[in-house]
């Protein structure tokens, strides 16, 4: 059973701080990794994807991938109350089409 | 603009009823998926389809079936609804090819079985 694990939280950070969200995966064959944000009562929406070891930056967001440790993280700099949401990590396998395995999500709360 | 549309936002059904959840995408994607989302359990894959008339079981297919007669439409069927199928159901559409396979989600259907 392929698994993607996340701490459910809530993770509480003050406004302006860096929020660090973590994710581990069990399938070493996973090739690409995705972070989705889901506001309460809404559908998930893609924030970032990463498939190479190292860091990938997009505005206030940085995704980090360490395939040796099977670890993915998302850093949110200068956190805003509008970043308060559940963040879902997903992994895509290398030879199973386009199927995504999702983690349970981490709830982030950014306090003004 | 990319669009995935689910037929209902909220549904209330009785135990034993046959329930149809419809999903339509306008992006000409080959791949379509049905997930259910429950608190603390994240998104769990029920069924998926890579092509018309093709279907594959996901992680939790029991009590469900699907139909894909046309490329743009993927239906989830609860043959005999039970209270443990009360959940949020999300349809997703994903394009083929490449590593950056972004999933586009519908707005979700919150199903309550009473």
Interface residues (C-beta under 8 A of the other chain):
Chain A: X1 X6 X8 X31 X32 X34 X36 X42 X43 X44 X45 X46 X49 X51 X88 X90 X92 X97 X98 X99 X100 X101 X102 X103 X104 X105
Chain B: X31 X33 X35 X40 X41 X42 X43 X44 X45 X48 X50 X59 X90 X94 X95 X96 X99 X100 X101 X102 X103 X105 X106 X107 X108
